[in-house]
Structure formats: C-alpha cells, structure tokens
Amino acid sequence: MISVLVWNTVNNQREAGLMETKLLQQLRLLVGKPVEYHGHACRIIEVLDSENALVVRCEGSQRIIQSNQFGEATRRVQQCHTLPLFDEDDKLNPVIDGWLE
C-alpha cells in the first residue's frame, strides 16, 4: 500500500513538473512581447520562475525615481510591475492567461 502511495506521489510530481515546464516555455516566449497592463502600454521583460512571477515594464509612462539599496534617489526609470503567476486558488493569473492566448 505504501509503495503505491509513494509511486502515485512521484508520478503526480512528475506530471506537475511537466506542466510547469510547458508553462515556463510558453511564458518565456512572451518575453519582449508588448502588452497592455492597467491601461498602460507595457512590455514583458522577465520570467522569474523561482518566484512564480512575471515582470512587465511600462513603456510610455512617466519615469519614476529609483532608489539604491540605501534608499537614496539615484535615477529615473520606467516603472516595472511584478505579477504573480498564480492567484490564491493556484490558478493561472487571468491577466497572464489572456496574454498567452
């Protein structure tokens, strides 16, 4: 009985890994793609697979002041947003899902 449970657990982890790999491949294809986010023209610039997040940079918006690690204002940059890949129910973020279509 235990060996069956272990096999099922390992098999489910492999299937989940394949799903994650397929999703990550799809998300990586989005890097560089122009998208709209909260009414702003943005571009997908990075997939953070270790943090399950996607980073978008607003292209045409006003630049914001970026601080360094000491909190000192150093330069003006385009605003970036980090979006979680999944919502509270572990479903793909609907905004990101729309960009995959």
C-alpha positions as a printed NumPy array, in Angstrom:
array([[  0.   ,   0.   ,   0.   ],
       [  2.788,   2.451,   0.915],
       [  4.715,   1.744,  -2.278],
       [  1.593,   2.546,  -4.325],
       [  1.174,   5.86 ,  -2.468],
       [  4.829,   6.718,  -2.997],
       [  4.611,   5.835,  -6.696],
       [  1.452,   7.961,  -7.104],
       [  3.114,  10.881,  -5.316],
       [  6.228,  10.647,  -7.502],
       [  4.109,  10.248, -10.639],
       [  1.984,  13.3  ,  -9.733],
       [  5.134,  15.336,  -9.088],
       [  6.486,  14.346, -12.499],
       [  3.225,  15.351, -14.172],
       [  3.232,  18.662, -12.277],
       [  6.849,  19.192, -13.337],
       [  5.903,  18.62 , -16.972],
       [  3.054,  21.117, -16.664],
       [  5.355,  23.658, -15.073],
       [  7.937,  23.108, -17.789],
       [  5.343,  23.603, -20.536],
       [  4.007,  26.733, -18.845],
       [  7.506,  28.141, -18.359],
       [  8.285,  27.534, -22.024],
       [  5.113,  29.376, -23.039],
       [  5.875,  32.242, -20.659],
       [  9.457,  32.588, -21.903],
       [  8.097,  33.026, -25.423],
       [  6.237,  36.098, -24.148],
       [  9.457,  37.927, -23.161],
       [  9.718,  41.032, -25.325],
       [  6.028,  40.985, -26.245],
       [  4.149,  44.286, -25.936],
       [  1.067,  44.014, -23.705],
       [ -1.442,  46.281, -22.005],
       [ -1.484,  46.345, -18.212],
       [ -3.808,  48.636, -16.23 ],
       [ -4.316,  50.788, -19.302],
       [ -0.595,  51.295, -19.937],
       [  1.488,  50.073, -22.848],
       [  3.98 ,  47.647, -21.315],
       [  6.46 ,  45.005, -22.377],
       [  7.143,  41.643, -20.724],
       [ 10.789,  41.711, -19.715],
       [ 11.389,  38.691, -17.494],
       [ 10.003,  35.424, -16.127],
       [ 11.014,  34.754, -12.529],
       [ 10.411,  31.008, -12.365],
       [ 11.88 ,  30.639,  -8.865],
       [  9.377,  33.212,  -7.583],
       [  6.477,  32.248,  -9.874],
       [  6.241,  35.771, -11.235],
       [  6.324,  37.746, -14.48 ],
       [  7.871,  41.221, -14.782],
       [  6.435,  43.887, -17.087],
       [  7.885,  47.34 , -17.796],
       [  5.643,  50.284, -18.68 ],
       [  6.93 ,  51.723, -21.939],
       [  5.226,  55.053, -22.449],
       [  4.545,  56.089, -18.888],
       [  6.236,  58.791, -16.907],
       [  9.53 ,  57.719, -15.4  ],
       [  9.707,  57.151, -11.659],
       [ 12.585,  57.791,  -9.286],
       [ 14.515,  54.653,  -8.413],
       [ 16.387,  54.416,  -5.149],
       [ 19.518,  52.426,  -4.411],
       [ 19.91 ,  49.882,  -1.61 ],
       [ 20.352,  52.742,   0.888],
       [ 17.072,  54.405,  -0.086],
       [ 18.772,  57.31 ,  -1.852],
       [ 17.165,  58.527,  -5.073],
       [ 19.61 ,  57.831,  -7.891],
       [ 17.898,  57.905, -11.29 ],
       [ 14.635,  57.942, -13.211],
       [ 13.484,  54.67 , -14.762],
       [ 10.412,  53.221, -16.42 ],
       [  8.044,  51.675, -13.903],
       [  8.08 ,  47.886, -13.563],
       [  5.417,  45.583, -12.135],
       [  5.942,  42.066, -10.844],
       [  2.847,  39.927, -11.371],
       [  2.281,  36.617,  -9.584],
       [  1.776,  33.724, -11.993],
       [ -0.95 ,  32.163,  -9.858],
       [ -3.877,  33.5  ,  -7.83 ],
       [ -4.975,  32.39 ,  -4.343],
       [ -6.637,  29.261,  -5.784],
       [ -3.415,  28.193,  -7.575],
       [ -4.967,  29.038, -10.943],
       [ -3.011,  30.904, -13.593],
       [ -3.329,  34.672, -13.161],
       [ -6.16 ,  35.694, -15.54 ],
       [ -4.186,  38.691, -16.836],
       [ -1.254,  36.464, -17.798],
       [ -3.594,  33.802, -19.16 ],
       [ -5.046,  36.434, -21.503],
       [ -1.576,  37.238, -22.82 ],
       [ -0.922,  33.568, -23.592],
       [ -3.881,  33.371, -25.969]])
